[in-house]
Amino acid sequence: MAKPEFVAKIACKLHPEVSLNGDLVVKYNEIADKMYFVQEGNLEVLATDHFTTIAFLGSGAYFGEIGVLITGKRSLSVKALSNILCYTVKNHDFLAILEEFPE
Protein backbone atom coordinates (compact mmCIF):
# COMPACT_ATOMS: atom_id res chain seq x y z
CA MET A 1 0.00 0.00 0.00
CA ALA A 2 1.30 3.48 -0.88
CA LYS A 3 2.26 5.92 1.83
CA PRO A 4 -0.26 8.75 2.34
CA GLU A 5 2.51 11.30 1.63
CA PHE A 6 3.18 9.67 -1.76
CA VAL A 7 -0.52 9.66 -2.66
CA ALA A 8 -0.85 13.32 -1.62
CA LYS A 9 2.10 14.34 -3.81
CA ILE A 10 0.63 12.52 -6.81
CA ALA A 11 -2.82 14.02 -6.17
CA CYS A 12 -1.36 17.53 -6.30
CA LYS A 13 -0.01 16.86 -9.81
CA LEU A 14 -3.17 15.35 -11.34
CA HIS A 15 -4.92 17.06 -14.25
CA PRO A 16 -8.40 16.15 -15.54
CA GLU A 17 -8.66 15.00 -19.14
CA VAL A 18 -11.86 14.20 -21.03
CA SER A 19 -12.01 11.92 -24.07
CA LEU A 20 -15.05 11.18 -26.18
CA ASN A 21 -16.45 7.83 -27.27
CA GLY A 22 -14.28 6.50 -30.08
CA ASP A 23 -11.22 8.65 -29.33
CA LEU A 24 -7.80 7.05 -29.28
CA VAL A 25 -6.58 8.16 -25.87
CA VAL A 26 -3.07 6.86 -26.48
CA LYS A 27 -1.60 5.62 -29.75
CA TYR A 28 0.90 2.83 -30.20
CA ASN A 29 4.51 4.03 -30.45
CA GLU A 30 3.85 7.68 -29.59
CA ILE A 31 5.95 9.40 -26.90
CA ALA A 32 4.73 8.51 -23.41
CA ASP A 33 4.41 11.90 -21.74
CA LYS A 34 1.87 11.04 -19.02
CA MET A 35 0.15 8.29 -17.07
CA TYR A 36 -3.65 7.94 -16.82
CA PHE A 37 -6.02 7.12 -13.94
CA VAL A 38 -9.60 6.33 -15.05
CA GLN A 39 -12.30 8.11 -13.05
CA GLU A 40 -15.31 7.38 -15.27
CA GLY A 41 -15.97 5.51 -18.48
CA ASN A 42 -14.84 2.43 -20.35
CA LEU A 43 -11.85 1.86 -22.60
CA GLU A 44 -10.32 -0.96 -24.60
CA VAL A 45 -6.65 -1.78 -24.94
CA LEU A 46 -5.77 -2.64 -28.55
CA ALA A 47 -2.98 -4.88 -29.80
CA THR A 48 -0.42 -3.47 -32.21
CA ASP A 49 -2.65 -4.51 -35.13
CA HIS A 50 -5.05 -1.71 -33.93
CA PHE A 51 -8.05 -4.10 -34.14
CA THR A 52 -7.62 -6.87 -31.58
CA THR A 53 -8.92 -6.04 -28.10
CA ILE A 54 -6.65 -7.45 -25.41
CA ALA A 55 -8.20 -5.84 -22.31
CA PHE A 56 -11.00 -3.61 -21.07
CA LEU A 57 -10.49 -0.82 -18.53
CA GLY A 58 -12.98 1.04 -16.37
CA SER A 59 -13.24 3.22 -13.28
CA GLY A 60 -10.28 2.71 -10.95
CA ALA A 61 -7.96 1.42 -13.67
CA TYR A 62 -4.72 3.06 -14.70
CA PHE A 63 -2.56 2.86 -17.81
CA GLY A 64 0.46 4.43 -19.44
CA GLU A 65 2.89 3.42 -16.72
CA ILE A 66 4.98 1.15 -18.97
CA GLY A 67 5.78 4.00 -21.34
CA VAL A 68 6.46 6.45 -18.53
CA LEU A 69 8.60 4.09 -16.43
CA ILE A 70 10.29 1.78 -18.94
CA THR A 71 10.08 2.38 -22.69
CA GLY A 72 9.43 6.10 -23.20
CA LYS A 73 6.88 5.19 -25.90
CA ARG A 74 3.40 3.68 -25.93
CA SER A 75 3.46 -0.10 -26.20
CA LEU A 76 -0.25 -0.35 -27.14
CA SER A 77 -3.20 1.85 -28.11
CA VAL A 78 -6.12 2.63 -25.79
CA LYS A 79 -9.52 3.61 -27.22
CA ALA A 80 -12.49 5.18 -25.42
CA LEU A 81 -15.65 3.04 -25.53
CA SER A 82 -17.69 5.82 -23.92
CA ASN A 83 -17.08 9.38 -22.85
CA ILE A 84 -14.36 9.15 -20.24
CA LEU A 85 -12.80 11.22 -17.50
CA CYS A 86 -9.22 10.45 -16.59
CA TYR A 87 -6.76 12.17 -14.35
CA THR A 88 -3.25 12.35 -15.73
CA VAL A 89 0.15 12.94 -14.22
CA LYS A 90 3.02 14.10 -16.45
CA ASN A 91 5.98 11.77 -16.70
CA HIS A 92 8.52 14.24 -15.28
CA ASP A 93 6.28 14.94 -12.25
CA PHE A 94 5.69 11.23 -11.63
CA LEU A 95 9.39 10.37 -11.91
CA ALA A 96 10.38 13.22 -9.58
CA ILE A 97 7.92 11.99 -6.96
CA LEU A 98 9.22 8.41 -7.30
CA GLU A 99 12.72 9.70 -6.53
CA GLU A 100 11.40 11.11 -3.23
CA PHE A 101 9.86 7.72 -2.33
CA PRO A 102 12.34 5.07 -3.55
CA GLU A 103 10.92 2.19 -1.49
C-alpha angles and dihedrals in degrees: 000000000000121000114254090238090057092049091048092052091050092046090056090057098047121117125192117240126184124203126184129230108284097020119134100233093188127010127215114264097008120130111280103230100157146016123234133222114192115227100168137001141035131278138179127220111223128207119237089271086070091228109065115086111218100172145002123224131198142162112337095023125119134200142173095062095116092059093043096045105030122009107025088223136072112270094195141009124254120204129194114240091187136005105299140196117206132172115221135199120201116242096241091051092048093048092048091053091048089056089057091052106038096163 
